[in-house]
Amino acid sequence: MRRILIVLALLVYIGQLSAQEEVKKDTVYADDSVDVEYSAMPVITISASDLESDQESQDISGLLSASRDPFVSTAGYTFGPARYRIRGYDSENTLVTINGLIANDVESGRAYW
C-alpha cells in the first residue's frame, strides 16, 4: 500500500513539473503593428517639417483637409479634439497608426490623443 502511494505521489509531482513552462524574460512580442501598404484605409504621412513649422494655428484638421483623398479632406473640416468622422466611416471604424503601431482605443475603437 505504501509503494502505491509513493508511486502515485511521484506521478502527480512529475505531472506538475511537466506542466511548468520556462518564462522568457528577454523576449517581447509586438503584434500591434499594421502593414500599412495593404490597408484599404487612406494613409496620411506627416513629416518632421510639418510638425516643426511655426504655424501654431495649423493643427491636424488642416493636414487632413490638405489631403488628396476627398473623404479625409472632408473629415478635416469636421474634426474635433475627441472624435472625428470621415464621410461614410464612423470614427470607431477608422484605423490610426503612429509608426505602424495602432493608436486606437482598445475598448471603443476610436482614436485617442
N, C-alpha and C positions, 0 to 999 in steps of 0.2 A: 504494500500500500504506500509505503514511504517512497519507493522508487517511482511509482506512478505520479505522485505529487511533485517530485523533483523534476521529472521529465516534462510534466505539464507547465511547471513554473519556468523552465528553460525555454519551452516553445513560445510561451507568452512573451518572455523577455526578448527572444530573438525576433519575434514579430514586431515588437515595438522598436527595436533597433533598425530594422529594415524600413520602417515607415518614416524615419527621420531623413530629411534632405539637408544637404550642405548649403548654407547660406552664402551666396556670393556677394561680398561687400564691395568689390571693385567694379561691378557691372551696373550700368544704368540703361534701362530700356526706354527709348523715346518713340512712342507710337503716335504722337500728336502731330507729326509733320505731314504735310499735304503736298502732293506733287501738283504744282500749280499749272504745269503745261497741259495736263489732261483734264483740268477742271472746266466745267461748262459755264462758270460764272465769269463776269468781266474782271480783269485784273488791272489794278491801278498801282503804278510804281512811283514812289515818292523818293526823289534823290536827296542827297545831303544838302545840295544848294537850295532846294525848295524849303527845307527845314530851317536853314540858316539865314534866310532872307530877312531883311529889315522891316518887312511889312507886317506889323502887328495885327492889322485889320483882316488879313487873309487867314482863314482857317481851313479846316477840311472841306467845308462846303464849297469854297472857291476852287479847291483842287478837284472836287467831284464834278462841279459844273464845267470845268475845263476839259473834261474827258471827251473822247470821241464817241463813246457809247451813249445813245440817246436816253437809255434807262438810267444810267449812272448820272448823267448831267441833269436829268430831272430831279434825281434824289438830292443833288446839291442845293436846290432851292427849297427843299422841304426838310432839311437836316436840322435835328435838334441835338442837344448835348447828350440825351439819354437814348433816343431811338431815332432812326430814320427809315424811310420807306422808299424803296425803288418801285416804280410803277410795275405792277404785275407780280411783285415779290413782297412778302411781308418781311419785316426786319429779322424775324426769327429764322427765315429761310435764306439769309444772306451769309456767306462764309467770309469772315475777315481773318486774314493771316498776317502775321508780322514775322518776317524772315522765315516763312514756311511753317510757322507754328500757329495753331488755331488760337484766335483771340476771342472766341465767342464764349458766353457764359454756358456752363455745362447744364444747368437746370432749365433755363429759359430758351437757350439757343440764340439769344440776341447778343450783339457786340457790346462790350462794356469798355469804358475808358478810364 
